[in-house]
Amino acid sequence: MDSERISVLADALSRGRVSRRDFLKVATGLGLSMPAAMTLLQGCAPSPEAEPTAPPPGDTPVPTTAPTTPPAPAKTSAVIGLGGPANSIDPFFWSSVYDLTHMANVYDSLFDLDLKTLELKPNLVEEWEQMDALTWAFKLKEGLQFHKGYGEVTADDYVWWVNKIVGEAGRIYFIMGSGMVADAVVTDKYSFEVHLAQPWPAFAVTSLVTFGGFVLSSKAYEEMGADEFARNPIGAGPFELESWTPGGEVVMKKFEDYHNPDIVKLEELRFQGIEDQVVRLEKIRKGEIDWTFGLDMKDISQLREDPDLQVLETPGWNWDVLQFNHTLTDKPWSDKRVRQAISYAINRNAIVEVVYYGGANPEDDHLPNGYLGADPDPEFYPNDGDPDKAKALLAEAGYADGFTMPCLTSDKQNLRRELELVAEQLRGVGITVDIELADMATYNSRSNALEYDTYLEDHGAASPDSDSALYWWFHTDEVNLQSAGFSNAEVDDLLDRARGSLDSNERDQLYREVVELLAEENPTVVLCNVNEQYALQAGLTGFEANPQSFFSCFKTMGWTA
């Protein structure tokens, strides 16, 4: 007998979602005896409404329908299911992407981002100006408050944050802040300037973790020290920390002194770290959690059919790629014709359907739609592949009989499935892929040390500016960061000119030229752009699918009445 499904069926009966007849038919089909089904039916079926009664003779007529039960008040709390627990809510020392989700709700940034236009909207600032190529000026809103009585937000707090990052040259995610920003200075209580080390028009949208950077209480940080602050963060965001069970649930409550309190709909957030995708899937189905992301895409189509759930989706700022180690100069793929042949051999449409169940987009360049320089449909290499073209290029390069290509990947199941499919497609043109599987720690260690021939992994951009999507990956100066030894003087020149220009039209044209050059050189074979997918209870509104899932903020999310 399938007890779990019978329990779900009984719940649906009590809610009036299945008829008595259908309940008996399905329940007995699941192995429940008819007497037991009848007993359960009596206990679960909705009670009928009372029948109207006639008024006593001679009395004034009164309403005869029994009063209905008033509707339950709308929920004011939401349970957020993440793929792991919080380790630190200190933006200087975070250790996982799930830490960032907590930070996005405790802290606030200078700007919000319009996810449709990719343009900045003022949040903590009321005025800003790029005064020249190296100077940005900002004025905070007056009266902004920190959590737990730590006082008013001032320019001193932001300037302290910027200069601490620059001085300590912290995590790699701060490269854009510590490498491109010279310093910040206070000009009055609420105003400050940020000085760049070199022209960088992407500063406001890319730097300092979020859009313009977080604001946190310098007083609290210096009083507590890094370790205590990491577990007792003081920001000015829409929610403030209420409790934190080590390794377990984090509870946040609405910050009553938030500068825009009317948009904050929830009184409470409860964050749970649930590493197992299957467990998270069951919890969202049962209503034990209200919001989650990072589920296996094979399960998403079933969730779409569940009337109690909704699925939101948007293209992410990411790509699955086949990366070549260009420091190894004696390999077949050192010849760009071989790299092109590999790109022609791959059927990207098959990857989207087989690996991602339609939850991705075939892609062969590093700029998603909407970025400066992006072409909505360039298709330098056909999405269905062209094995004959691939074989011709291999023969032209001297590899008509093929070769063996080692390829490393991590323990992400979607990437392992993807590599198996890519290996099968390359086998069709004579290339044997020697698959090397590693746990994430080993993969990170080997990839950072360039101890691989090729790898298949996901890359991402830190922001919607093309500088973060192209410069970090392909400029020679970033060879030790991401580009794996690729170097092209023309690409460098175009990226430098785009970084130094304040004219968006000029930058757009320069990035288009970069994209075309990279399509020709093919230093990294782009496979697809994967969608960010979110599962929510049906009654939740106000959440907009974010192309960076780990930066999800819930200040506009709430329940329908």
C-alpha positions in Angstrom: 0.0 0.0 0.0 1.3 3.4 -1.0 0.7 5.2 2.3 2.4 8.5 1.3 0.3 8.9 -1.8 -2.9 8.0 0.2 -2.0 10.7 2.7 -1.6 13.3 -0.1 -4.9 12.2 -1.6 -6.6 12.5 1.8 -5.3 16.0 2.2 -6.6 16.9 -1.3 -10.0 15.5 -0.3 -10.2 17.6 2.8 -9.3 20.7 0.8 -12.1 19.8 -1.7 -9.7 19.3 -4.6 -10.9 15.7 -5.4 -14.4 14.3 -5.3 -15.6 11.5 -2.9 -15.9 9.1 -5.9 -12.4 9.8 -7.2 -11.0 9.5 -3.7 -12.5 6.0 -3.3 -11.4 4.9 -6.8 -7.8 6.1 -6.4 -7.4 5.1 -2.7 -8.5 1.5 -3.4 -6.3 1.4 -6.4 -3.4 2.3 -4.2 -4.1 -0.7 -2.0 -6.4 0.7 0.7 -9.3 -1.7 1.6 -12.9 -0.4 0.9 -13.9 -0.3 4.7 -10.7 1.6 5.5 -11.3 4.0 2.6 -14.9 4.6 3.8 -13.6 5.4 7.3 -11.0 7.8 6.0 -13.6 9.3 3.7 -15.8 10.2 6.6 -12.9 11.7 8.5 -11.5 13.8 5.7 -14.5 14.9 3.6 -15.4 18.6 3.9 -18.4 19.2 6.1 -21.5 20.4 4.3 -22.8 23.9 5.0 -25.8 24.2 7.3 -29.2 24.3 5.4 -31.2 27.6 5.6 -34.0 27.6 8.2 -37.4 29.5 8.0 -38.0 32.3 10.5 -40.6 31.8 13.3 -44.1 32.9 12.2 -44.8 36.6 12.8 -41.1 37.5 13.5 -39.2 39.9 11.3 -37.3 37.9 8.6 -33.6 37.5 9.4 -30.8 36.1 7.3 -31.2 32.3 7.3 -27.8 31.2 6.0 -25.3 30.1 8.6 -22.5 32.6 9.0 -19.4 31.6 7.1 -16.0 31.2 8.8 -13.9 34.4 8.2 -11.0 33.8 5.9 -7.7 33.1 7.6 -5.3 36.0 7.7 -2.6 36.1 5.1 0.7 34.5 6.1 3.4 36.9 7.2 6.4 34.5 7.3 8.2 32.6 4.5 10.6 29.6 4.7 13.5 29.9 2.3 15.1 26.6 1.3 18.7 27.0 0.2 21.2 24.3 -0.9 23.4 24.8 2.2 23.5 26.5 5.5 24.9 30.0 6.3 28.5 29.9 7.4 29.2 33.7 7.7 27.2 36.8 7.1 30.3 39.0 7.1 30.7 40.3 3.5 34.5 40.4 4.0 34.7 36.7 4.7 31.8 34.8 3.2 32.5 31.2 2.2 29.6 30.1 0.1 27.0 31.5 -2.3 24.3 30.7 0.3 26.0 33.3 2.6 25.4 35.8 -0.1 21.6 35.1 -0.1 21.5 36.0 3.6 23.6 39.1 3.0 21.3 40.3 0.2 18.5 40.6 2.8 20.5 41.9 5.9 22.5 44.5 4.0 21.4 47.0 1.4 23.2 48.4 -1.6 23.6 51.9 -3.1 21.5 50.8 -6.0 18.9 48.2 -7.1 19.0 46.8 -10.6 16.1 46.8 -13.0 16.3 43.2 -14.2 14.4 44.0 -17.4 16.5 46.9 -18.6 19.7 46.1 -16.6 19.8 49.8 -15.5 20.5 51.0 -12.0 17.8 52.4 -9.7 18.6 54.5 -6.6 18.2 52.7 -3.4 20.3 54.1 -0.5 21.5 57.0 -2.6 19.4 59.9 -3.8 22.1 61.5 -6.1 25.1 60.3 -8.0 27.3 61.5 -10.8 30.4 60.3 -12.7 32.3 63.5 -12.5 35.1 62.4 -14.8 36.8 59.1 -15.9 38.2 58.5 -12.4 35.7 60.1 -10.0 32.3 59.1 -8.9 30.3 61.2 -6.4 27.4 60.0 -4.3 24.9 61.4 -1.8 23.1 59.0 0.6 19.5 59.5 1.7 19.3 61.2 5.1 17.9 59.3 8.0 18.8 55.8 7.0 19.1 53.5 10.1 21.2 50.5 11.0 19.7 47.5 12.7 19.6 47.1 16.5 20.0 50.7 17.4 23.4 51.2 15.8 22.4 54.6 14.6 22.3 56.5 11.3 24.0 55.4 8.1 26.5 58.0 7.1 29.2 58.5 4.4 31.8 57.3 7.0 30.3 53.8 6.9 30.5 53.4 3.2 34.0 54.9 2.9 35.2 52.6 5.7 33.9 49.6 3.8 35.5 50.6 0.5 38.9 51.4 1.9 39.0 48.2 4.0 38.4 46.2 0.8 41.0 48.1 -1.1 43.6 48.0 1.7 43.2 44.3 2.4 42.8 43.1 -1.2 40.3 40.5 0.0 38.5 37.6 -1.7 38.8 37.1 -5.4 35.2 38.3 -5.7 36.5 41.7 -4.6 39.1 41.9 -7.4 37.0 44.5 -9.1 37.0 46.6 -6.0 40.6 46.2 -4.8 42.2 46.3 -8.2 40.2 49.1 -9.9 39.3 51.4 -7.0 42.0 53.6 -5.5 40.2 54.9 -2.5 37.0 56.6 -1.2 36.8 59.9 0.7 34.1 61.6 2.8 33.0 65.0 1.5 30.2 65.7 4.1 28.1 63.7 6.5 26.1 62.0 3.7 28.3 62.5 0.7 31.4 60.8 -0.5 33.6 60.2 -3.6 35.1 57.0 -5.0 38.3 57.4 -6.9 39.3 54.9 -9.5 42.8 53.7 -10.3 42.0 53.8 -14.0 38.9 54.5 -16.1 36.2 51.9 -15.5 32.6 52.7 -16.5 31.4 49.4 -15.1 32.2 50.5 -11.5 28.7 51.2 -10.2 27.1 48.1 -11.6 30.0 45.6 -11.0 32.1 46.6 -7.9 32.1 45.7 -4.3 29.9 42.6 -4.4 26.6 44.2 -5.3 25.4 47.2 -7.2 27.5 50.1 -5.8 28.4 48.0 -2.7 26.8 47.0 0.6 26.5 49.3 3.5 27.3 47.9 7.0 27.9 49.5 10.4 31.6 50.3 10.8 30.9 50.9 14.5 29.4 47.5 15.0 32.2 45.7 13.1 35.0 47.4 15.0 33.3 46.8 18.4 32.6 43.1 17.7 35.5 42.1 15.6 35.2 39.9 12.4 34.3 36.6 14.1 31.4 38.0 16.2 30.1 40.3 13.4 30.0 37.3 11.0 27.3 35.8 13.3 25.7 39.1 14.4 25.7 41.2 11.3 24.5 44.8 11.5 23.2 46.2 8.2 20.5 48.6 7.0 18.6 46.1 4.9 14.9 45.1 4.9 15.4 42.3 7.4 17.5 42.0 10.5 18.9 38.9 12.2 16.8 37.6 15.0 18.3 34.1 15.7 20.8 31.7 14.2 21.1 28.0 15.2 24.7 26.9 14.3 24.5 24.7 11.2 20.7 25.1 11.2 18.0 27.7 10.7 18.5 31.4 10.4 15.6 33.6 11.4 15.3 37.2 10.2 12.5 39.7 11.1 11.3 42.8 9.2 13.4 45.9 10.0 10.8 48.3 11.2 13.0 51.3 10.6 13.8 50.4 7.0 13.9 53.4 4.7 11.2 52.1 2.5 9.0 50.0 4.9 5.9 49.9 2.7 7.5 47.6 0.1 8.5 45.0 2.8 5.6 42.6 2.9 6.9 39.8 5.1 7.3 40.0 8.9 9.7 37.1 9.0 12.1 35.0 6.9 13.3 31.5 8.0 16.3 30.2 6.1 17.0 26.5 6.0 20.0 24.9 4.5 18.9 21.7 2.7 21.8 20.2 0.7 19.9 17.2 -0.8 17.9 18.3 -3.9 15.4 15.5 -3.5 14.7 16.5 0.1 14.2 20.1 -1.0 11.9 19.0 -3.8 9.7 17.0 -1.3 9.6 19.9 1.1 8.5 22.4 -1.5 5.8 19.9 -2.6 4.5 19.4 0.9 4.6 23.1 1.7 7.3 22.7 4.4 9.4 25.4 2.6 8.0 28.2 0.5 10.8 29.2 -1.9 13.8 27.4 -3.3 16.2 27.2 -6.2 18.7 24.8 -7.6 16.4 21.8 -8.1 17.2 19.2 -10.7 15.7 20.4 -13.9 14.1 17.0 -14.7 11.7 17.7 -11.8 10.7 21.2 -12.9 8.2 20.1 -15.5 6.3 18.2 -12.8 6.3 21.2 -10.5 4.8 23.3 -13.2 1.7 21.0 -13.2 1.2 21.3 -9.5 -1.6 23.9 -8.8 -0.1 24.7 -5.4 3.3 25.7 -6.8 4.7 28.2 -9.3 7.9 28.1 -11.2 9.7 31.3 -12.2 12.6 31.2 -14.7 15.1 33.6 -16.4 18.3 33.2 -18.3 21.2 33.3 -15.9 24.5 35.3 -16.2 26.3 32.0 -16.8 27.6 29.6 -19.5 28.6 26.0 -19.6 31.9 25.8 -21.3 34.6 23.5 -22.5 37.8 25.2 -21.4 41.2 24.5 -23.0 44.5 24.9 -21.1 46.4 27.2 -23.4 49.6 27.0 -21.4 50.0 23.5 -23.0 51.3 24.5 -26.4 51.9 21.0 -27.9 48.3 19.8 -27.8 46.0 19.3 -30.9 43.7 22.1 -29.6 46.6 24.5 -29.7 45.5 24.8 -33.4 42.4 27.0 -33.6 41.1 24.8 -36.4 40.8 21.9 -33.9 39.0 24.2 -31.4 36.6 25.2 -34.2 36.1 21.6 -35.2 35.1 20.7 -31.6 32.6 23.6 -31.6 31.1 22.4 -34.9 30.9 18.9 -33.7 28.7 19.7 -30.6 24.9 19.7 -30.9 23.9 22.4 -28.4 20.2 21.8 -28.9 20.7 18.2 -27.7 22.5 19.5 -24.6 19.6 21.8 -23.8 17.0 19.1 -24.2 18.8 16.0 -22.8 20.7 17.6 -19.9 18.5 20.6 -19.0 15.1 19.5 -20.1 14.6 22.7 -22.0 15.7 24.9 -19.1 18.7 26.4 -21.0 19.5 28.2 -24.2 21.9 27.0 -26.9 24.8 29.5 -26.9 28.2 29.9 -28.5 29.4 33.2 -27.2 29.9 34.8 -23.7 27.4 37.6 -23.9 23.8 37.0 -22.9 21.1 39.0 -24.6 20.8 42.5 -23.2 24.6 43.0 -22.6 26.5 45.7 -24.5 27.9 44.0 -27.7 25.5 41.0 -27.6 23.9 39.9 -30.8 20.5 38.3 -30.1 21.2 35.4 -32.4 24.7 35.3 -33.8 25.0 31.5 -34.0 28.6 31.4 -35.2 28.4 27.6 -34.9 25.1 25.9 -35.8 23.1 24.8 -32.7 22.5 21.4 -34.2 26.2 21.0 -35.0 27.9 20.2 -38.3 29.9 17.0 -38.0 31.0 17.1 -41.6 32.5 20.6 -41.2 34.2 19.4 -38.0 35.8 16.4 -39.8 37.0 18.6 -42.6 38.7 21.0 -40.2 40.3 18.2 -38.3 41.7 16.8 -41.5 42.9 20.2 -42.5 44.7 20.5 -39.2 46.4 17.1 -39.6 44.1 15.1 -37.3 41.9 13.2 -39.7 42.3 10.1 -37.5 41.3 12.0 -34.4 43.0 12.1 -31.0 42.4 11.6 -27.3 41.4 14.6 -25.2 41.4 14.4 -21.4 38.6 16.4 -19.8 38.1 17.2 -16.2 34.8 18.0 -14.5 33.5 18.5 -10.9 30.8 16.6 -9.0 27.9 18.7 -10.4 25.6 16.1 -11.8 24.3 18.2 -14.6 27.9 18.8 -15.8 28.8 15.1 -15.6 25.8 14.3 -17.7 26.7 17.1 -20.1 30.3 15.8 -20.5 29.1 12.3 -21.2 26.9 13.7 -24.0 29.7 15.9 -25.4 32.0 12.9 -25.3 29.5 11.0 -27.4 29.2 13.8 -29.9 32.9 14.2 -30.3 33.4 10.5 -30.7 31.3 10.9 -33.9 34.1 13.0 -35.4 37.0 10.8 -34.2 37.9 12.6 -30.9 38.0 10.3 -27.8 37.3 12.1 -24.6 39.0 10.7 -21.5 36.6 11.8 -18.7 38.2 12.7 -15.4 35.8 13.1 -12.5 36.7 15.0 -9.3 34.9 16.3 -6.2 34.6 20.1 -6.1 37.5 20.7 -3.8 39.8 18.7 -6.1 38.4 20.3 -9.2 39.0 23.8 -7.8 42.5 22.9 -6.8 43.4 21.4 -10.2 41.7 24.1 -12.3 43.3 27.0 -10.2 46.7 25.4 -10.6 46.1 24.7 -14.4 46.6 21.0 -13.8 44.3 19.8 -16.6 44.2 19.5 -20.3 40.6 20.6 -20.7 37.7 20.9 -18.4 33.9 21.2 -18.7 32.4 23.6 -16.1 30.1 26.6 -15.7 31.4 30.1 -15.9 29.6 33.2 -14.8 29.7 37.0 -15.0 29.5 39.0 -11.7 27.3 41.7 -13.2 25.3 42.6 -16.3 28.2 44.6 -17.7 30.1 43.1 -20.6 33.4 44.0 -18.9 32.8 41.4 -16.2 31.8 38.8 -18.9 34.8 39.3 -21.1 37.7 41.2 -19.5 38.2 38.7 -16.6 38.1 35.7 -18.9 40.0 36.8 -21.9 42.4 39.6 -21.2 46.1 38.6 -21.0 46.5 40.4 -17.7 43.9 38.1 -16.2 45.8 34.9 -17.2 46.2 33.8 -13.6 42.6 34.4 -12.8 40.5 32.7 -15.5 41.8 32.7 -19.0 44.0 29.6 -18.8 46.9 31.1 -20.8 44.9 32.5 -23.7 46.4 35.7 -25.1 45.5 37.8 -28.1 46.8 41.3 -28.5 43.8 42.5 -30.6 41.4 41.2 -28.0 43.4 42.9 -25.3 43.3 46.2 -27.2 39.6 46.1 -27.7 38.9 45.2 -24.1 41.1 48.0 -22.9 39.5 50.6 -25.1 36.0 49.5 -24.0 37.1 49.7 -20.3 38.4 53.2 -20.9 35.4 54.6 -22.8 32.5 56.5 -21.2 30.5 56.3 -24.4 28.1 53.3 -24.3 27.6 53.2 -28.0 31.4 53.0 -28.5 31.6 50.3 -25.9 28.8 48.3 -27.6 30.7 48.3 -30.9 34.0 47.4 -29.3 32.4 44.4 -27.5 30.8 43.2 -30.7 34.2 43.1 -32.3 35.6 41.2 -29.3 32.8 38.6 -29.6 33.5 38.1 -33.3 37.2 37.6 -32.6 36.6 35.1 -29.8 34.2 33.2 -32.1 37.1 32.9 -34.6 39.7 32.0 -32.0 37.4 29.9 -30.0 39.6 29.8 -26.9 36.7 28.4 -24.9 33.8 26.4 -26.5 30.6 27.9 -25.1 27.8 25.2 -24.9 24.7 26.8 -23.4 23.3 29.5 -21.2 21.5 27.9 -18.3 18.3 29.4 -16.8 17.9 30.2 -13.2 14.7 28.5 -12.0 12.8 29.1 -8.8 10.0 27.0 -7.2 7.6 29.0 -5.0 4.3 28.3 -3.2 1.4 29.5 -5.4 0.4 32.2 -3.0 3.7 34.1 -3.0 3.9 37.2 -5.1 6.4 40.0 -5.6 9.5 37.9 -6.3 11.2 38.5 -9.6 13.4 35.8 -11.0 17.0 36.8 -10.6 19.7 35.9 -13.1 22.0 35.5 -10.0 20.0 33.2 -7.8 22.3 33.5 -4.8 21.7 37.3 -4.6 17.9 37.0 -4.2 16.3 39.6 -2.0 12.8 39.1 -0.6 11.9 42.6 0.4 9.0 42.8 -2.1 7.8 39.2 -1.7 4.6 38.5 0.2 1.5 36.3 0.4 -1.8 36.9 -1.3 -4.7 37.5 1.1 
